[in-house]
């Protein structure tokens, strides 16, 4: 079992089971979340190109600011439209 720590300051981490990895990304929709830090889009542009080569569909999203968690409506949109998510952390 893996422990995932939440950087938002929770005092007692929740135990979460890992979701099984898909055998392939072909035909899956992968969301790319830009957290609005400098050069995050540069990183995600490269990731998007690789994902498209693997046959994945790609949806791009952007947080209004890196200083706060993603708004609830954005998280809901990503969760309902994507099979997997990659978040860009860059500077």
Secondary structure, DSSP 8 states (H G I E B T S, - for coil): --B---TTT-SS--B-------S--TT-EEEEEE-S-TTHHHHHHHHHHHHHHTT-EEEEEE-S-TTS---HHHHHHHHHH-SEEEEE---
